[in-house]
């Protein structure tokens, strides 16, 4: 019998997900010994020849059983069988696997390691086989079971190779980890066939920037889950971008917390999907002027800045809002009368990523609609320009006070009440809320969306505001981040 389960360890879980994908299974309890045998045989047949031999050295170095230049072919085969079939070999009763807790394999995996121990050639980014630092008891290597060794050796096939490194995606919800492994395994297997048919020693890489590939795949998995009404549980996600290169091993982690993945999940609902796709389309059009190229193939790399910048949330939420929601609202070429409104998408963004209170979101919307109606009725270009150009809190507050007076003279009703002003902008006693700039940006977005047709009829206003907007650099936005 096979006893495998998710552990929470990225290496093991992504390897297990790849094993499931290769076996066309959906859960660890569906795996059989025959599935493990077939996976082991597939590895023996493919790992020792190009292009996988080159691809896998990114994860396991050139000292592994399939690539060691000093090892004879028959020795490679014997050592390879020892690795991929180790789950069938005798076990050590007194040494437990660091990944699964089951007894460690009872054979030596390296000439330099004790039986049951894995080194850098078996597990990426470990130390050398003779190093003792940071190992329990000063014994080099990491205790490992045969099942864990099989999964981790298979893990790179469930990763995407980008820029000479591997992108490994691990989520708190196993179905998402499995989904990424399925997608990347399919890409890798197709690349292997293409490389072998062309006689190439190296596999081609996906022509996507890291964040674009990550979010594109995530969106595909979320859409499939919603379409088939499968379990839609909240989850966080971490993408590991790493290399086990002998001279310069390195790893970078990109974490998408519950709020960011929750935003994407809700944004892909039937109600909000048109707004999401509008923002994606705008970002793609803005990126057309700068197409980075792959250093090896010189081919254009697909890069959507909206997807790339999702990886910087929630820390850079205000620059994100300005770049993808507010600035496009000023550009008439980015909007048509058929376009879905962006504000509902922004509301979800605020709830999921900023954890903003719903009552405050509603106050921002109510006041913005009231101001927009006043600007339209009075054709008050100066008020719009003053609100957009307010650079400090005192200037903004004075602008709103003057606008309130003008509204009282005109209609008898203020544009913003005391309670609404406190809710949106101020803590009290002339002390602004720490995120008052964000609140004002949201106010402007809602106003501009309500005045879209009015703005198209006042091109001189748009020209002035667009000039002002072009002076705002990313550095300026960073300094204003709450």
C-alpha positions in Angstrom: 0.0 0.0 0.0 1.0 3.6 -0.5 0.6 6.1 2.4 1.1 9.6 1.1 -0.5 12.8 2.3 0.1 16.6 2.0 2.7 17.8 4.5 2.8 21.6 4.1 6.4 21.4 2.9 6.7 23.0 -0.6 9.3 20.6 -2.0 7.3 17.5 -1.0 3.9 18.8 -1.7 4.7 20.1 -5.2 6.5 16.8 -5.9 3.4 14.9 -4.7 1.2 17.1 -6.8 3.4 16.3 -9.8 3.1 12.6 -9.1 -0.7 12.9 -9.0 -0.7 14.9 -12.2 1.6 12.3 -13.9 -0.7 9.5 -12.7 -3.9 11.4 -13.6 -5.1 11.2 -10.0 -6.8 13.9 -7.8 -5.9 12.9 -4.3 -3.0 11.1 -2.5 -5.2 8.3 -1.3 -5.9 7.4 -4.9 -2.3 6.5 -5.6 -1.2 2.9 -5.9 2.2 1.2 -6.0 1.7 0.9 -9.7 1.5 4.7 -10.0 4.8 5.1 -8.2 6.4 2.4 -10.3 5.3 4.1 -13.5 6.6 7.5 -12.3 9.9 5.9 -11.4 10.2 4.2 -14.7 9.4 7.4 -16.5 12.1 9.2 -14.6 14.7 6.6 -15.4 13.9 6.7 -19.1 13.9 10.5 -19.4 16.1 12.1 -16.7 19.4 10.7 -18.0 19.0 12.2 -21.5 18.6 15.7 -22.9 16.8 17.9 -22.6 15.7 16.9 -19.1 19.3 16.2 -18.0 20.1 19.9 -18.4 16.8 21.1 -17.1 17.0 19.2 -13.9 20.5 20.4 -12.9 18.8 23.7 -12.0 17.3 21.9 -9.1 19.8 19.1 -8.2 23.2 20.2 -9.5 25.4 18.2 -11.9 26.4 15.7 -9.2 23.0 13.9 -9.3 22.7 10.4 -10.5 21.3 11.4 -13.9 23.9 14.0 -14.8 27.2 13.3 -13.0 29.8 13.5 -15.8 32.3 11.1 -14.1 29.7 8.3 -13.6 29.4 5.5 -16.1 26.0 4.8 -17.7 25.6 1.6 -15.8 26.4 3.2 -12.5 24.0 6.0 -13.3 21.3 3.5 -13.9 22.0 1.7 -10.7 22.2 4.9 -8.6 19.0 6.1 -10.4 17.1 3.0 -9.4 18.3 3.4 -5.9 16.8 6.9 -5.9 13.4 6.4 -7.6 12.7 3.0 -6.2 13.9 3.7 -2.7 10.4 3.5 -1.4 10.6 -0.2 -2.0 13.9 -0.6 -0.2 14.6 -1.5 3.5 14.1 1.3 6.0 15.9 2.6 9.1 13.8 2.1 12.1 15.5 4.6 14.3 15.8 7.5 11.7 12.7 9.5 10.7 12.1 11.4 7.5 12.2 15.2 7.9 9.4 15.5 5.4 6.9 12.7 6.2 8.0 11.4 9.6 8.1 7.9 8.3 11.3 5.7 8.6 14.2 6.9 6.4 15.4 4.8 3.5 18.0 2.2 4.5 20.6 2.8 1.8 23.3 5.4 1.2 22.3 7.9 -1.5 25.8 9.4 -1.8 29.4 8.2 -1.2 29.7 11.0 1.3 26.5 10.5 3.3 25.3 8.0 5.9 22.4 5.7 4.8 19.0 7.4 4.9 20.5 10.9 4.4 19.9 13.3 1.5 22.2 16.1 0.4 22.1 18.9 -2.1 21.9 16.5 -5.0 18.7 15.1 -3.7 17.0 18.2 -2.0 17.6 21.7 -3.5 19.5 24.3 -1.6 20.9 22.1 1.1 24.5 22.3 2.1 27.3 20.2 0.7 27.5 16.5 1.7 30.4 17.0 4.1 29.1 20.1 5.9 27.9 19.6 9.4 26.6 23.1 10.3 22.8 23.4 10.9 22.2 19.7 10.8 20.9 17.9 13.9 23.6 16.2 15.9 26.2 17.5 13.4 25.4 14.7 11.0 25.5 15.8 7.4 22.4 15.4 5.3 18.7 15.4 5.9 16.9 12.2 6.9 14.6 11.2 4.0 12.1 8.4 3.3 11.8 6.7 -0.1 8.4 8.3 -0.8 9.8 11.7 0.0 12.8 11.1 -2.2 10.6 10.0 -5.1 8.4 13.1 -4.8 11.2 15.6 -4.5 13.1 14.1 -7.4 9.9 14.5 -9.5 9.2 18.0 -8.1 11.0 20.1 -10.9 8.6 18.6 -13.5 5.8 20.4 -11.7 7.7 23.7 -11.9 8.1 26.3 -14.7 11.5 27.3 -15.9 11.8 31.0 -16.4 15.1 32.9 -16.9 17.2 29.9 -16.0 15.4 29.3 -12.7 12.5 27.2 -11.5 9.2 28.7 -10.4 7.5 26.4 -7.8 4.0 27.3 -6.6 2.7 26.0 -3.2 -0.7 26.9 -1.8 -2.5 26.4 1.5 -5.3 24.7 -0.5 -3.8 21.4 -2.0 -6.1 21.6 -5.1 -4.4 24.8 -6.1 -0.9 23.3 -5.7 -2.1 20.4 -7.8 -3.5 22.7 -10.4 -0.2 24.5 -10.9 1.7 21.3 -11.0 -0.7 20.0 -13.7 -0.3 23.1 -15.8 3.5 23.2 -15.5 4.0 19.5 -16.1 2.0 19.8 -19.3 4.2 22.7 -20.5 7.4 20.8 -19.6 6.3 17.5 -21.3 5.5 19.4 -24.5 8.8 21.3 -24.3 10.6 18.0 -23.9 9.0 16.5 -27.0 9.7 19.7 -29.1 13.3 19.8 -28.0 13.9 16.1 -28.7 12.2 16.4 -32.1 14.5 19.3 -33.0 17.6 17.7 -31.5 18.0 20.5 -28.9 19.8 19.9 -25.7 17.8 22.5 -23.8 14.1 22.9 -23.3 12.3 26.1 -24.4 10.9 28.3 -21.7 7.4 29.8 -21.5 7.5 33.3 -23.0 6.0 34.9 -19.9 7.3 37.2 -17.2 7.2 35.5 -13.8 4.2 37.4 -12.4 2.3 37.2 -15.6 2.7 33.4 -15.8 1.8 33.0 -12.2 -1.4 35.1 -12.2 -2.4 33.9 -15.7 -2.3 30.3 -14.4 -4.0 31.2 -11.1 -6.8 32.9 -13.0 -7.2 29.8 -15.2 -7.5 27.6 -12.1 -10.0 29.8 -10.4 -12.1 30.1 -13.6 -12.1 26.3 -13.9 -13.2 25.9 -10.3 -16.0 28.3 -10.7 -17.2 26.8 -13.9 -17.3 23.3 -12.6 -18.6 24.4 -9.2 -15.8 22.6 -7.4 -14.9 23.6 -3.8 -14.0 27.2 -3.7 -12.0 27.6 -0.4 -10.0 30.6 0.5 -6.2 30.1 0.2 -2.9 31.8 0.3 -0.1 31.1 -2.1 3.7 31.3 -2.2 5.8 31.1 -5.3 9.4 30.1 -4.9 11.8 31.3 -7.7 15.1 29.4 -7.2 18.2 27.8 -8.6 20.5 25.2 -7.0 23.4 26.3 -9.1 26.7 25.2 -7.6 28.3 28.6 -7.4 25.3 30.9 -6.9 22.3 29.1 -5.3 19.5 31.5 -4.6 15.8 31.6 -3.8 13.2 34.4 -3.8 9.7 34.0 -2.4 6.6 35.8 -3.6 3.7 35.5 -1.2 0.1 36.2 -2.1 -1.8 36.3 1.2 -5.5 35.5 1.6 -6.6 39.1 0.8 -4.8 39.1 -2.6 -6.0 35.7 -3.7 -9.5 36.5 -2.3 -9.5 39.6 -4.5 -8.6 37.6 -7.6 -11.2 34.9 -6.7 -14.0 37.5 -6.3 -12.9 39.5 -9.3 -13.3 36.5 -11.5 -17.0 36.1 -10.6 -19.6 36.6 -13.4 -20.5 40.0 -12.0 -17.0 41.4 -11.8 -15.2 39.6 -14.6 -16.0 42.3 -17.3 -14.4 45.0 -15.0 -11.3 42.8 -14.4 -10.9 42.1 -18.1 -11.2 45.8 -18.8 -8.3 46.6 -16.4 -6.2 43.7 -17.8 -6.8 45.0 -21.4 -5.8 48.5 -20.4 -2.6 47.3 -18.7 -1.7 45.2 -21.8 -2.2 48.2 -24.1 0.1 50.3 -21.9 2.8 47.5 -22.0 2.8 47.2 -25.7 5.5 50.0 -26.1 8.0 48.0 -24.0 8.4 44.4 -24.8 11.3 42.7 -23.0 13.1 39.9 -24.8 14.3 36.5 -23.7 18.1 36.7 -23.5 18.5 33.3 -25.2 15.8 33.4 -27.9 15.4 37.1 -28.4 11.7 36.6 -28.5 9.3 39.0 -27.0 8.2 38.1 -23.5 4.5 38.4 -22.6 4.3 40.8 -19.6 1.2 42.3 -18.1 2.1 45.0 -15.5 -1.2 44.6 -13.8 -0.4 40.9 -13.1 3.2 41.7 -12.2 2.2 44.3 -9.6 -0.3 42.0 -7.9 2.8 40.4 -6.4 3.6 43.6 -4.6 0.3 43.8 -2.7 -0.8 44.7 -0.2 2.2 46.9 0.6 1.9 49.0 -2.6 -1.9 49.2 -2.7 -2.1 53.0 -3.3 0.3 53.1 -6.3 -1.6 50.0 -7.6 -5.0 51.8 -7.4 -3.6 54.9 -9.0 -1.9 53.2 -11.9 -4.7 50.7 -12.8 -7.9 52.3 -11.7 -7.5 56.1 -11.5 -5.1 57.0 -14.3 -7.1 55.1 -16.9 -10.3 56.9 -15.9 -8.6 60.1 -17.2 -7.8 58.6 -20.6 -10.8 58.6 -22.9 -9.1 56.2 -25.3 -9.2 53.5 -22.6 -13.0 53.7 -22.2 -16.1 53.1 -24.3 -19.8 53.3 -23.3 -20.0 49.5 -23.3 -17.2 49.1 -20.7 -18.1 47.7 -17.3 -17.7 50.2 -14.4 -14.6 49.7 -12.4 -16.0 50.9 -9.0 -17.5 47.5 -8.0 -14.1 45.9 -8.6 -12.5 48.6 -6.4 -14.9 47.9 -3.6 -13.8 44.3 -3.6 -10.2 45.4 -3.7 -10.8 47.6 -0.6 -12.6 44.8 1.3 -10.1 42.0 0.6 -6.7 43.8 0.4 -7.2 47.0 2.5 -9.8 45.4 4.9 -11.7 48.7 4.8 -14.9 49.0 6.6 -18.0 48.7 4.4 -19.6 51.7 5.9 -16.6 53.9 5.0 -16.6 52.5 1.5 -20.3 53.5 1.2 -19.6 57.0 2.5 -16.9 57.5 -0.1 -19.3 56.4 -2.8 -22.2 58.5 -1.6 -20.2 61.7 -1.2 -18.4 61.2 -4.6 -21.8 60.7 -6.4 -23.1 63.8 -4.7 -20.0 65.9 -5.8 -20.2 64.5 -9.3 -23.8 65.4 -9.7 -23.0 69.0 -8.5 -20.1 69.3 -10.9 -22.3 68.2 -13.8 -25.2 70.4 -12.8 -23.1 73.5 -12.3 -20.6 72.6 -15.0 -18.0 73.4 -12.4 -14.6 72.6 -14.0 -12.7 74.5 -11.3 -14.0 72.3 -8.5 -13.0 69.2 -10.4 -9.5 70.5 -11.1 -9.1 71.6 -7.5 -10.1 68.3 -6.1 -7.8 66.4 -8.5 -4.9 68.8 -7.9 -5.1 69.0 -4.1 -1.6 68.0 -2.9 -2.0 68.4 0.8 -4.6 67.7 3.5 -5.2 71.4 4.4 -5.7 72.3 0.7 -8.1 69.4 0.2 -10.1 70.4 3.3 -10.4 74.0 2.2 -11.5 72.9 -1.2 -14.3 70.8 0.3 -15.4 73.6 2.6 -15.7 76.1 -0.3 -17.6 73.5 -2.3 -20.0 72.9 0.6 -20.7 76.7 0.7 -21.3 76.8 -3.0 -23.7 73.8 -2.8 -25.6 75.4 0.1 -26.1 78.6 -1.9 -27.2 76.6 -4.9 -29.3 73.8 -3.5 -29.5 74.4 0.2 -27.8 71.0 0.9 -24.1 70.4 1.7 -22.0 68.1 -0.5 -20.5 66.3 2.5 -21.8 66.2 6.1 -19.7 66.3 9.2 -20.2 62.6 9.9 -19.2 61.7 6.3 -16.1 63.9 6.4 -15.0 62.2 9.6 -15.7 58.8 8.2 -13.8 59.4 5.0 -11.0 61.8 5.9 -10.4 62.7 9.5 -9.9 61.1 12.9 -10.9 64.4 14.6 -9.5 67.7 15.8 -7.8 68.4 12.4 -6.0 65.1 12.5 -6.3 63.3 9.1 -6.7 59.5 8.9 -3.4 57.8 8.0 -4.8 56.7 4.7 -6.6 59.9 3.8 -4.8 60.1 0.4 -6.1 56.7 -0.5 -9.6 57.7 0.5 -9.3 60.8 -1.7 -8.0 58.8 -4.6 -11.0 56.5 -4.3 -13.3 59.6 -4.2 -11.7 60.9 -7.4 -12.1 57.5 -9.1 -15.8 57.4 -8.3 -16.3 61.0 -9.4 -14.4 60.4 -12.7 -16.4 57.3 -13.4 -19.7 59.2 -12.8 -18.5 62.0 -15.0 -17.0 60.0 -17.8 -19.3 61.5 -20.5 -18.9 65.0 -19.0 -15.1 64.7 -19.1 -15.2 63.6 -22.8 -17.0 66.8 -23.5 -14.3 68.8 -21.7 -11.1 67.8 -23.4 -9.3 70.9 -22.0 -9.9 69.6 -18.5 -8.5 66.2 -19.4 -5.4 67.8 -21.0 -4.6 69.8 -17.9 -5.1 66.8 -15.6 -3.2 64.4 -17.9 -0.2 66.8 -17.8 -0.4 66.9 -14.0 -0.6 63.1 -13.9 2.5 62.6 -16.0 4.5 64.5 -13.4 3.7 61.9 -10.7 6.5 59.3 -10.7 6.5 56.0 -9.0 8.9 57.4 -6.4 6.3 60.2 -5.6 3.6 57.6 -5.2 5.8 55.5 -2.9 6.4 58.4 -0.5 2.6 58.9 -0.3 2.0 55.2 0.6 0.1 55.0 3.8 
